[in-house]
């Protein structure tokens, strides 16, 4: 059955984002019926709270650092019989580095999916402790209708970068050894990791995002740190206290050298002009993704 996105409740899901109030005001101007869940600790618990406030059988979540496009309200989605316990995700565009993928994207959830998913703080597996995407009933959908504004403060940019630095360093949600890193990390995630670790010096607090991504990748692959702690914002607050007074440009350079030597990956120290140029010419892979070999073949023609 074809359903219109505009028939569902929208829930703005915020925690401590410094730009949440302004982005929520923008959302209400576009979606006057939008509801809000704020300050709920835990990713799983927060999404269950969204299900509780929604009055419709499915609901859309808009992250607290997310700016949506009015065009999203024109979207129609085919929901088949038997999919009343499924979820769908659109790609989001990252303001700092230009990446377009599931991170920060808009999501449509069924209440049943959310109330039974047991992710993050309620998960017993390392993979589900850091992401929702391993569930077979969680689907990628074509289209990009939001922008993640992750750079309103140094801490926001650092935390966003660190989380993705960890997540892009995992194979199917699990750690891999430094020796196997380049051969085992999915090629698309390796590319995203390199971009998180290299691009963004042209925007405010972009260097904090780069530093966070590099530190997250280092901690996940070249240290014994527990990577699943990225689900815990109290833990992030403690980590931030240990790094907030550092020079992120200098520390990024140090980490870049360590990642190049320890993992053999080509993170780049791009300046503002180079970062802006990269974002102007880089073409994000299509989503849902086609095979990497297909893209290479098309590029060679």
N, C-alpha and C positions, 0 to 999 in steps of 0.2 A: 504494500500500500504506500502511495506517495504521500508524504507528510510535509507541511510547510514549517520551516524553522520558526516563523513568527507565531505559530500556535502554541509554542512551548514557553514555560517560565525560564527566565534568565536569572542566574544567581552570580553576583559579583563576590568572588572569594578572596578576601584579603587577610593579611596577618599583621605585618608591621611595615609594609611598603611605604616609603616617604611620599610617593606620588599617588597613593591610593585614593585620597579624597578627590583630587582633581579628575582622575580617570573615572571614578564612580559617577561624578557629576556629568562627564561626557557621555557615559553609558546611558544614564537616565534620560538624557536629551534624545538619544537614539532609540532606546527601549524604555519607554515610560513605566512599564510594568515590572522592571527589573527589581529583584530582591537582593538582599545582602547578608552574607555570613562573614563575621569579622572576629579575628583573634582566637579562633579555636586551635588548640595545640594538637599537632599530629595530622599528617596528610589524610590518613584513612578517616579519622574522626571528623575532620573538616568537611570532607566530601559527604559523609553520612549526614552531617548537619545541613548541607545543601539539599539533600534528598528530603529531609524533614520539613524544610520551609517551602519546598516546591509543591504546588497544587496540581501540576500536570504529571502524566505518567512518565514522561521523559522531561529532562531539563538541561539547559545549557549552562556551563560554567565559564565565567570570564575571570581570569587570574587578576590579582590585585595590581599587577604592573602592566596590564594589557589595555591597549587602545584598539577598539574594534572599528571595522568599516561598516557603514550603513548598508553596503551591498549584501552583507551576510543575511539580512532580513528577507532577501529575495530567494534564498537557497531552498531547494526542495530535496528531500531525501527519501529514497525507497527503503522502507522498513518492512521486511518480509514477515510472514506468519512464523511464529516461533522465535522471533528476535526481540521479545519483550524483556529479555535479560541481557541485552547487548549494549555496547557503547561505541561511539564514533569520534574520531579526532581529525580536525583540519590542521594544516600547517600554519605556523606563525612565523612572522619575519622578525629577526632580532635587530634592534635599532643600532647596536654597537658594532656588530661585525657582518651584518647582512645575510646571515644564514637563514634559510627557510626550511624548517622541518617541524616535528611534533612539539618541540620545546616551546612553551608559551602559546600553543595553538588553542583555538576554541574547541570545546568538547561537548558532545551530546551524550547524556547518560540515561539509562533506564534506572528507575529507583531500585529495581530488583538487582541489577548488576552491582550498584554501589553498596547495597546493604549486605551483599554476600561476598565481596571481593577480598577482604582481609589482606590489605596491602600495607607497605611501609611499616609503621610501628606495630601493626597486628599480624605481620607476616612471619612465617617460620622459615622462609627461604631467602638467601642473600639477594637473589635477583629481584624478588618482589619487594624487598625492603627499600629499594632505590627507585623503582619505577612501576607504572601500571601496565606497561606495554606487552608483558609476557602472556597476558590472558588471550586465549584464542578468540574470545568474543569481543575483543577490542580492535576496531577496524580503522585503518587510514582512509581518509576521504579526500578526493581531489579538491583543491582550492585553498587560497590564502586570504584570510579576512581579518587579520589582527597583527599588531606590532607590539613586541615586548619592549617596554621602555624600562630597561634594567639599570639605568645609570644615573638615577636621581641623587644618589649619594655614593661615596666610596664603598661603604659597607654593602649596599645593595648590589653594586657592580661586582665586588669581590665574591660575595656569596653565590651569585648567579654563575660567575665564571668557575668557581671551585666545584660546584655541583656538576656542571657539565664536563669539566676536566676529568672528574672521576667517572661519570657515566659513559663518556666516550672512550675511556680506557678499559672497559670491561668487555668480555666476550660472553654474550647471552646473559649478562648481568653478573658474571663471575670474574674474579681476578685471573690474570694470566702472568706467567713469569716474564721478566725483562727479556730473557733470551728468545722467547716465543712471541714477543709483542707484535712485531711487524708482520709476522706470518699468520697470526691468529686473529688479530683485531679486524673486524669487518671493514672493507676498504672505504665505505661511505663514512663510517664512524671515525676512521683514521683521518680522513679529509676534514671532517668537522672539528676534530681535536686540533689539528694543525691550524685551522682558521681561528678557533677560540683562543689559541695560544699565541697568535700572531697579529690579528687584525683588530683595530679599534682605537688607535692612538689619535684619530682625528676628531673624536667626540669627548665630551666632558666625562671624566672618570673612566674612560675606556681602558687606560693603563691598569686600573684596579681589576677590571674584568680579565685582562690578559694575565696579570699576576696571579689572580685566583685560579684561572684555568691551568696555568703551569704548576702551581703548587698542588692543586687537586690531582693532576696527572702524576706528579712526583710522589705524593703521599700514597697514591693507589698502587703504584708500580715499583717504586724504588725504596719503600719503607714498609714497616710492619703495621701501619695505622689501619684502623677498622674503617673501611670505606663505607660501610652501611650507615655510619653516623651522619651522613649528609641529609638524612631524613629528620634530624633532630636540630631544631633552630636554637635551643638552649646551648647545645654543643657548639654551634656556629658562633654564638655570642662570645663564648669563652675563647674560641680560636681567634676571633677578631681582635680581642684584647691583646693577644700576643703579637699581632702584625700591624695594627692600625697606625703605629708611629714609624713604620719603616719607610724607606724610599722605594715605592713599587717599581720604578724604572730600573733601579740598580738591582733589586732582588729578582726582577724578571729576567734580567740579563744573566745573572748567576744561574737561575733555574733553567734557562734556555740552554746553557752550556751543559748542564747536568743531564737534561733530557736528550740532547743530541748525542752525548757520550754513552749514557746508560741505556737508551732505547733505540738509538740510531734513527731518530725521526728528525725531520728538517724544519723545526720551528724557526720562524724568521723574526728578526727584530726590525719591524717596519715602522717608519716614522708616519706622521700625520698625512703627508702627501701620498705616500705609498699605500697606506691603508685606504684612503679615499679612492685612489685609482683602482685598487683591487676590487672594492665593492661595486665600482662602476662597470667593471668588465666581467666579473665572475658570474657564471650562470649556474644557479642551483639545480641539482638533479630533479627530474620530474617526480611527482608524487601522486599516487602510489608509485614506488620505485620500479624501474625496469632494471634488468640485469646490468651490472657494470660492464660486462663484455659487450653488450648491445650498444652502450654509450660509446665505448672505445671504437667499435666498428663504425658507428655513425660519424664520429669525429674524424675518422681516417678517410672517409669517402670524399 
